[in-house]
Amino acid sequence: MAADAVFVIVFVLVFGCAAFLFGILYLVCRLIGGAGRCMIRVLSPPHERLRERPADAGSKGLMCTHRRCRRIEYRSRARFCSQCGAPLTEAFSGEQE
């Protein structure tokens, strides 16, 4: 009976320590990856950088060319509609029908 208790305690300690070390390793890898992404973003050419702030309310979006969809997309580099997949064109400032 005493050997069973010792076996369980050793088992829990070994796997607990292993889980803790893998957790620390995972955290370190995430930090290194985040720092790498930040460095790549800083060193990338300006035209390839993503905008950090959301589009303002007065900005023009891109409109879907499909007659039934007509979804407005505000993603800066969007080429196709996220709802139906049709190509996008520049949205008009006023409504035209």
Backbone torsions as a table, in degrees:
resi	resn	phi	psi	omega
1	MET	NA	-40.3	-179.4
2	ALA	-66.7	-34.5	179.1
3	ALA	-66.8	-34.8	177.9
4	ASP	-64.9	-42.3	179.6
5	ALA	-65.2	-42.4	178.4
6	VAL	-63.9	-41.5	179.6
7	PHE	-62.1	-43.4	179.5
8	VAL	-65.4	-42.5	179.8
9	ILE	-64.1	-45.1	178.7
10	VAL	-64.3	-41.6	178.9
11	PHE	-59.8	-47.3	179.9
12	VAL	-65.0	-42.4	179.5
13	LEU	-63.9	-45.0	-178.6
14	VAL	-64.0	-50.0	-178.4
15	PHE	-72.0	-30.4	175.6
16	GLY	-66.1	-44.2	177.8
17	CYS	-65.7	-40.4	178.9
18	ALA	-63.8	-43.1	178.8
19	ALA	-64.0	-40.7	178.1
20	PHE	-63.0	-45.1	179.9
21	LEU	-65.8	-39.4	176.6
22	PHE	-66.4	-34.2	175.8
23	GLY	-64.4	-43.7	177.4
24	ILE	-63.8	-43.7	178.3
25	LEU	-61.1	-41.1	177.9
26	TYR	-62.7	-44.0	179.6
27	LEU	-62.7	-43.0	179.2
28	VAL	-64.0	-42.5	178.7
29	CYS	-63.7	-39.3	178.1
30	ARG	-64.8	-40.4	178.7
31	LEU	-65.7	-42.3	178.8
32	ILE	-65.5	-41.1	178.3
33	GLY	-64.4	-41.1	177.8
34	GLY	-64.4	-41.6	177.6
35	ALA	-64.9	-38.3	177.6
36	GLY	-65.0	-41.5	178.2
37	ARG	-64.5	-38.3	177.5
38	CYS	-63.9	-42.4	179.4
39	MET	-65.9	-39.7	178.5
40	ILE	-65.3	-40.2	179.3
41	ARG	-64.4	-39.3	-179.5
42	VAL	-69.5	-38.2	-175.1
43	LEU	-88.3	-6.3	-179.3
44	SER	-74.5	154.5	178.1
45	PRO	-60.4	149.0	-175.6
46	PRO	-59.5	-33.7	-177.6
47	HIS	-74.3	-13.7	179.0
48	GLU	-99.0	-4.0	-179.8
49	ARG	-75.5	143.1	175.6
50	LEU	-83.1	146.9	178.0
51	ARG	-72.1	133.8	-178.8
52	GLU	-77.6	-35.0	-175.7
53	ARG	-97.7	153.0	178.7
54	PRO	-69.9	159.1	179.8
55	ALA	-66.2	141.0	179.3
56	ASP	-75.3	165.1	-173.2
57	ALA	-66.1	-27.2	-177.2
58	GLY	-86.2	-2.6	-176.2
59	SER	-75.6	148.1	177.6
60	LYS	-80.5	143.7	176.7
61	GLY	-105.2	-172.5	176.0
62	LEU	-109.9	134.2	-176.6
63	MET	-104.8	142.5	177.1
64	CYS	-68.6	141.4	-179.0
65	THR	-84.8	-10.7	-179.7
66	HIS	-72.3	131.5	-173.3
67	ARG	-62.1	-37.7	-176.0
68	ARG	-85.3	-19.5	-176.7
69	CYS	-88.9	-66.0	-179.8
70	ARG	50.7	34.9	179.3
71	ARG	-72.7	140.6	176.3
72	ILE	-96.8	125.7	178.3
73	GLU	-106.8	132.7	178.3
74	TYR	-106.5	8.5	176.1
75	ARG	-73.3	131.6	-171.8
76	SER	-67.7	-35.2	-176.3
77	ARG	-107.2	19.4	-178.5
78	ALA	-71.4	139.5	176.4
79	ARG	-117.2	-24.0	-177.7
80	PHE	-131.3	153.3	-179.4
81	CYS	-66.2	138.0	179.8
82	SER	-78.4	-14.3	-178.3
83	GLN	-95.2	-47.6	-175.4
84	CYS	-116.8	-15.3	176.6
85	GLY	90.3	3.5	179.1
86	ALA	-74.4	156.5	177.8
87	PRO	-63.5	155.9	-179.3
88	LEU	-106.6	147.4	172.4
89	THR	-126.5	169.4	-179.5
90	GLU	-68.4	138.0	-179.9
91	ALA	-77.1	145.9	177.3
92	PHE	-82.3	151.1	-180.0
93	SER	-71.7	-33.4	177.1
94	GLY	-110.2	161.7	180.0
95	GLU	-80.5	132.8	177.3
96	GLN	-126.5	137.7	178.7
97	GLU	-134.2	NA	NA
